[in-house]
Amino acid sequence: MKVRFLFLDSDFNFKEDLPWQEQILRQDLELDIILEAMSLGDELVEEAAKKILVTGTDDLETIFYRQEIVKDCMDNPNIVREMYKLAVDTVEARKKHHFGVFTRYPSSILTSSVSLLQMLFEMARELKKIARKNAHNFESRGFKNFFAMLENELDEAYFCKVQDHLKELKFKKGLLISAELGKGNVGTGYSLLKPAKDKLGWAKRMLGHKGPNYTFQIHPRDQGGHQALTELKNKGINRAANIMAQSAEHILGFFNTLMRELAFYIGCVNLYEQLSRIDVPVTIPCPKPEGESCFSFQGLYDPCLALTTREKVVGNAIDVRGKDLVMITGANQGGKTTFLRSVGLAQLMMHSGMFVPAEKFNGNISSGLFTHFRREEDSEMESGKLDEELSRMSDNVDEVRPGALVLLNESFASTNEREGSEIGRQVVEALVEEGVRVFYVTHLYELANTFYSSKAEKVFFLRAERKDDGKRTFKMKEGKPLQTSYGKDLYRKYFKSDQQKPVIG
């Protein structure tokens, strides 16, 4: 039995190591806020969501496949939660069977395996009931294939046959074991046999002719005899015990995979419901092949900000075609970092097969997502801030490939403007020449103006909108870079007038 909710033809490998930049993405994109909203305290959901979000996939067919399942989950949250709970309960119940503790003794393995399998098949029967009752509500290939698999492989005849086998393996009527004599009259070739069914009625059994019947009994105090008989029994059932143990592990593995793969979709449902309560939009994105230069959206917003404030937040709309560099400048505290984060989160969510926080979203599949955000001062840093920035950028450059998306936020602003602008220019030009798309938030006017003056036709310029009265709208509008970031606006905001001086201490 196969689950196949994350890939068309294979299970997701939850044991695979996380990407090297996982911690960086979590910090720069505030991914923990998303994970907390998805998990609602369920550690399994959080782990599955983190693993799938930061790994993603660049296969378009897989993304479409998951999107179909996400839609089904959003339309049928209670049914999906019921299936998830059943899988969790099954995996948790396994712990009560102490399965595999007495691995030296085949009789113990067989007994615990039979008990575990009895429970697992009862859970499988419940899962099939849920599927049969609700299959008509689902449209995705993933759920349709899963329900069809349950119907075909777990029919009533199969359940009855399994119950008969499990009943026989309790050996209430004793065991039938065959063996041969080997060298030195040592027993060999032990096999557990299925007892022949007695086709005679009770009258013939009582009155009919009885053939010779040879038996022997072991005295209750004969410890050596009982030990020898136990060894014979263990040799006879050893193969059957191993087969039953493997069967139990196989079916348990099915429920474990079901639990983990559904955990991701439970996280999607949880996040969708929380964003819906805030009344902010989500949409199923339209991913494009890596080679196409397409990046456009309407109403894109930062879900972390919405979840933190529990209020509607400003969305942005842009349409970038044929340009691999987006330069973002403008007023301080105008929403540039928030906008950049919204781009990164949408890209991660699209690659994982989720919805994205926007009204509409079209974007290229990328070969990877990399971030380089400005860090606060750290007393434990062993070198200067510029060295630290260059070191992190070097790590990114070592891993980035053509088709990747790189988000730069105030990179190289820790040095003077001329030096920072020159470093930034060389880094950006090298990335773009290698086919990497770059979004760059910067206050370095010299850097932005260099690109505007010499390569304006190849660069898309955005500017954080500022009204004439200094009010920030937190919208990004197309516009050339300006030489000021309007820091005086912030001074007036916090200190009311030019005459009121800040208190330093």
Secondary structure, DSSP 4 states (H G I P E B T S, - for coil): ----SSSSSS---TTSPPPTTHHHHHHHTTHHHHHHHHHTT-HHHHHHHHHHHHH----HHHHHHHHHHHHHHHH-HHHHHHHHHHHHHHHHHHGGGTTTTTTT-HHHHHHHHHHHHHHHHHHHHHHHHHHHHHGGG--SHHHHHHHHHHHHHS-HHHHHHHHHHHHHTT-TT--EEEEEE-GGG-EEEEEEEPPPP--S-HHHHHHS-----------TT-HHHHHHHHHHHHHHHHHHHHHHHHHHHHHHHHHHHHHHHHHHHHHHHHHHHHHHHHT---B--EEE-TTS-EEEEEEE--HHHHHHHTS----EEEEEES-SEEEEEESTTSSHHHHHHHHHHHHHHHHHT--BSSSEEEEE--S-EEEEEPPPP-TT-SS-HHHHHHHHHHHHHHH--TT-EEEEESTTTTS-HHHHHHHHHHHHHHHHHTT-EEEEE---HHHHHHHHHHHGGGEEEEEEEE-TTS-EEEEEEE----S---HHHHHHHHHSSTTSPPP--
